[in-house]
Structure formats: C-alpha cells, structure tokens
Amino acid sequence: MTANTSLVTGASGFIASHVVQQLLKKGEQVHATVRSTKNKKKIKHLLDMQERWPGKLTLFEADLLAAGSFEAPMRDCSVVYHIASPFFIENRIHDGQKEVVEPALKGTQHVLDSVQKCETVKVVVLTSSVAAIFGDNADVLEMKNKTLSSEYFNTTSTVNYNAYPYSKVVAEKEAWRIYKEQTSPPRWKLVTINPGLVLGPSLSPTSESGSLSLLDQLLRGQLFLGVPDMWFAIVDVREVATAHIQAAECPDSHGRYILADSKTHGFVELARILRSITQSSRIPKNKIPNALVHICGPMLRLSQKWLRLNLSIPFDIDNRPSLDQLKIVYRPLEETLADHYRSWKSAHSVSH
Ligand SMILES: NC(=O)c1ccc[n+]([C@@H]2O[C@H](COP(=O)([O-])OP(=O)(O)OC[C@H]3O[C@@H](n4cnc5c(N)ncnc54)[C@H](OP(=O)(O)O)[C@@H]3O)[C@@H](O)[C@H]2O)c1
C-alpha cells in the first residue's frame, strides 16, 4: 500500500485537482488536504471523485499556517505533492507578507517538517513557478541567450514589489535548504515543477487562482478596449499535472523543471484566439498602446516601474528538461484555450 500512496496538498485548487484526478486514473491511493471539508461547494469535484473511485481518495483538513497539520494526512505516503500556496495577481494583493509570503513560506516549512518526521516519504514534488526564476520579464533579458532557464533564481522581487513571485522564490529556496539539511544519503528527493501561467479546463468550481482570474476578466468582456502588450510563458494544466507525476515516478528526475511552451505568448494573441472561439466582440483584438497603459497604471494599481520592466518583453524559454526527462508533450495553445473557455462557460452558467 505504502508504495502507491501519495499526499496532495491544496486539493481544492486548480492544479492540484488535476493531479488528484490523474493519480486516481492511474489507480493510486490518494490522501488530499483541503482547508475545510465542510465547504461542500469548494470540494464538490473531490466528493465526485470519491464516488467515481470508491475507497481511493481520503480527504483531510490542513492549513499551511498550522504546524503539524500535515502529519496525519502524510502517514503511510511515499510521495508528497506540495501544491497549496496562494496565487493572486499582483494588483489584487494588498498585504504581500500576510496574503502570500507567510502562507507560502510557513506552508513549505510545515509540510517539510512533517516529511522529515515521516519515514515512508521518498519523494517530494514542490509546485514552484517560473516566478521563482524571474520577477519581471526584463530579468530574462539578463539571462544567457536571453532565454529563461532553471539555472537562475529570482533576485529582483521583494515583499513590496512583486510579492507573489517573492513568495515563490523564498518558499522554493527554503525547500532546497531543508532538503540539503538531510544526513547523507538523503532519505527523500526534492524535485520542483516551475510552471508558467497555467491555463486549461478547471475541475475546481471555486478556485481563485490568478491565472483563472486573468482570463475571467477577458472572457467577461472587462478588457473590451484592448489588452496591454504583456507576454506570458504558458502551459496547459493537464501537462502541469502530468509533469508532477512523472517527476515523482521517474527515477532520474532531479532539480527544477520549467513547464511552459518554448516561446512566450502575447496577451493579444490569447485575446484573438478566444475571440475567434467565443465569437464575442467584447473580447478585444487589439493592444492598448504602452503610453496609454502607463497613464492608466495608477488606476490598475500597476507601478510605472512594473510597467517599464514588463510591457513589450517577449522571451524564449528552455523547456528541454521537461521534454527529455519528463516526456511532456505540449498541446497547442488553441486547444488549451478552447477547453479553458468550455469549462469557464459551464461554471459560469451554473453560478448564474
Ligand atoms: N495557476 C498558475 O498559473 C500557476 C503558475 C505557476 C505556479 N502555480 C502554483 O501552483 C500552485 C497551485 O495554484 P493554483 O493555480 O492551482 O491556484 P488555486 O486554485 O488558487 O490553488 C491554491 C490552493 O492553495 C490553497 N491554500 C491557500 N492558502 C492556504 C492555506 N493557508 N492553507 C491551506 N491551503 C491553502 C487553496 O486552498 P483554498 O481552496 O482553501 O483557498 C488552494 O487549494 C501554487 O503553489 C501556485 O503558486 C500556479
């Protein structure tokens, strides 16, 4: 039993619910943590999975801020997928320390403290982010061949500037520090998955993930005047889930894996694809000129510095380790967006 039991933290979330589903499809035994099992709306997809795979999925309550709360869920597990961590878009964060940094850092410490005590754990897969590698798009221009690579850590973010990227880099660094503290040979391996902006169908009915809320604004027609010239490393949620499982299963997996297409995609490209899928004229097909975005910056709660270091900066991405070692096959963006829209539309029609 132990060999196939996995713990997934934050199972109510966008990415984690796909990891849980893929593990169950493979016949694995899954322990999954959520903040509250009483909130039936938030965990409906997990309750449905329990019905579909009887006896395979056990739910536990755990909070990132509560020391020891992961000990019971981790019992008998050989793999820990630590995915829970708050992800909000920068201009929606008011108190970076409290809203993102503390839960990310304390959560990683608490989960890994439990791993240190739980002798059955052999592999920890931590969901980090490309945000742990760079803070602003301009940072990538300083990297070798102006290409995003897992050799780097984000050095430009702080709790007051790019708080979410900062939360990811401090949490990931702390994980590596705790991993290295093990006596040699280490009992457990640490692998990190560093996805770009994750899109695709959501199983989770109430996720407030930043990537879902970004597209939600576009799909609701709130950006009908145009989109800023922003560029994103993008990946489908199903590839991200598969990468987590491959990282745990592949005996040679090690280090950090960037999960994203090999080139960034422009916000306007996303808008144009979604406009053609939805046939909605409220989804724009044009960019807003940078000068205008700078003028509107304060209203959008985006600083001039942030705009200067992020607008109109596409870059290349070295995703080869994910292809060669984790055997990830990236699906076309059009398919990701079509499936994203389908799931957004069905959630939207249920909630209205
Ligand atoms: N989506 C992306 O584009 C993206 C890209 C790169 C990396 N990531 C990373 O992927 C992970 C999952 O993100 P997601 O996109 O799936 O977002 P999500 O749907 O918002 O999931 C976040 C999860 O973290 C849990 N969580 C937050 N604070 C918690 C706390 N104090 N105690 C326990 N659980 C807590 C949430 O639980 P509740 O449901 O109870 O709030 C939720 O299950 C995060 O580590 C994020 O940084 C995401």
The ligand as an SDF file (V2000), in Angstrom:
LIG
                    3D

 48 52  0  0  0  0  0  0  0  0999 V2000
   -2.0490   28.9340  -11.9040 N   0  0  0  0  0  0  0  0  0  0  0  0
   -0.8480   29.2840  -12.3370 C   0  0  0  0  0  0  0  0  0  0  0  0
   -0.7070   29.9510  -13.3720 O   0  0  0  0  0  0  0  0  0  0  0  0
    0.3780   28.8750  -11.5640 C   0  0  0  0  0  0  0  0  0  0  0  0
    1.6220   29.0150  -12.1940 C   0  0  0  0  0  0  0  0  0  0  0  0
    2.7760   28.6130  -11.5250 C   0  0  0  0  0  0  0  0  0  0  0  0
    2.6820   28.0820  -10.2530 C   0  0  0  0  0  0  0  0  0  0  0  0
    1.4690   27.9680   -9.6520 N   0  0  0  0  0  0  0  0  0  0  0  0
    1.4220   27.4020   -8.3080 C   0  0  0  0  0  0  0  0  0  0  0  0
    0.5500   26.2920   -8.3000 O   0  0  0  0  0  0  0  0  0  0  0  0
    0.0020   26.1220   -7.0060 C   0  0  0  0  0  0  0  0  0  0  0  0
   -1.4940   26.0000   -7.0960 C   0  0  0  0  0  0  0  0  0  0  0  0
   -2.0180   27.1710   -7.7020 O   0  0  0  0  0  0  0  0  0  0  0  0
   -3.3950   27.1690   -8.4910 P   0  0  0  0  0  0  0  0  0  0  0  0
   -3.1870   27.9280   -9.7170 O   0  0  0  0  0  0  0  0  0  0  0  0
   -3.9410   25.8010   -8.5650 O   0  0  0  0  0  0  0  0  0  0  0  0
   -4.2590   28.1020   -7.5330 O   0  0  0  0  0  0  0  0  0  0  0  0
   -5.5200   27.8210   -6.6340 P   0  0  0  0  0  0  0  0  0  0  0  0
   -6.5760   27.1290   -7.3960 O   0  0  0  0  0  0  0  0  0  0  0  0
   -5.8770   29.1240   -6.0090 O   0  0  0  0  0  0  0  0  0  0  0  0
   -4.9610   26.8350   -5.5370 O   0  0  0  0  0  0  0  0  0  0  0  0
   -4.2900   27.2880   -4.3910 C   0  0  0  0  0  0  0  0  0  0  0  0
   -4.5030   26.2670   -3.3160 C   0  0  0  0  0  0  0  0  0  0  0  0
   -3.7850   26.6760   -2.1450 O   0  0  0  0  0  0  0  0  0  0  0  0
   -4.6410   26.5210   -1.0380 C   0  0  0  0  0  0  0  0  0  0  0  0
   -4.2990   27.4190    0.0510 N   0  0  0  0  0  0  0  0  0  0  0  0
   -4.1120   28.7540    0.0250 C   0  0  0  0  0  0  0  0  0  0  0  0
   -3.8500   29.2070    1.2730 N   0  0  0  0  0  0  0  0  0  0  0  0
   -3.9070   28.1260    2.0880 C   0  0  0  0  0  0  0  0  0  0  0  0
   -3.7360   27.9280    3.4840 C   0  0  0  0  0  0  0  0  0  0  0  0
   -3.4570   28.9220    4.3180 N   0  0  0  0  0  0  0  0  0  0  0  0
   -3.8320   26.6660    3.9740 N   0  0  0  0  0  0  0  0  0  0  0  0
   -4.1170   25.6310    3.1640 C   0  0  0  0  0  0  0  0  0  0  0  0
   -4.3040   25.7460    1.8430 N   0  0  0  0  0  0  0  0  0  0  0  0
   -4.1980   26.9800    1.3270 C   0  0  0  0  0  0  0  0  0  0  0  0
   -6.0160   26.8680   -1.5680 C   0  0  0  0  0  0  0  0  0  0  0  0
   -6.9880   26.3620   -0.6830 O   0  0  0  0  0  0  0  0  0  0  0  0
   -8.4440   27.0260   -0.5770 P   0  0  0  0  0  0  0  0  0  0  0  0
   -9.1960   26.4460   -1.7440 O   0  0  0  0  0  0  0  0  0  0  0  0
   -8.9500   26.6070    0.7310 O   0  0  0  0  0  0  0  0  0  0  0  0
   -8.2390   28.5080   -0.7160 O   0  0  0  0  0  0  0  0  0  0  0  0
   -5.9750   26.1540   -2.9070 C   0  0  0  0  0  0  0  0  0  0  0  0
   -6.2800   24.8030   -2.7710 O   0  0  0  0  0  0  0  0  0  0  0  0
    0.5140   27.3140   -6.1750 C   0  0  0  0  0  0  0  0  0  0  0  0
    1.6420   26.8730   -5.4740 O   0  0  0  0  0  0  0  0  0  0  0  0
    0.9000   28.3250   -7.2340 C   0  0  0  0  0  0  0  0  0  0  0  0
    1.8810   29.2000   -6.7760 O   0  0  0  0  0  0  0  0  0  0  0  0
    0.3140   28.3620  -10.2750 C   0  0  0  0  0  0  0  0  0  0  0  0
  1  2  1  0
  2  3  2  0
  2  4  1  0
  4  5  1  0
  4 48  2  0
  5  6  2  0
  6  7  1  0
  7  8  2  0
  8  9  1  0
  8 48  1  0
  9 10  1  0
  9 46  1  0
 10 11  1  0
 11 12  1  0
 11 44  1  0
 12 13  1  0
 13 14  1  0
 14 15  2  0
 14 16  1  0
 14 17  1  0
 17 18  1  0
 18 19  2  0
 18 20  1  0
 18 21  1  0
 21 22  1  0
 22 23  1  0
 23 24  1  0
 23 42  1  0
 24 25  1  0
 25 26  1  0
 25 36  1  0
 26 27  1  0
 26 35  1  0
 27 28  2  0
 28 29  1  0
 29 30  1  0
 29 35  2  0
 30 31  1  0
 30 32  2  0
 32 33  1  0
 33 34  2  0
 34 35  1  0
 36 37  1  0
 36 42  1  0
 37 38  1  0
 38 39  2  0
 38 40  1  0
 38 41  1  0
 42 43  1  0
 44 45  1  0
 44 46  1  0
 46 47  1  0
M  CHG  2   8   1  16  -1
M  END
$$$$
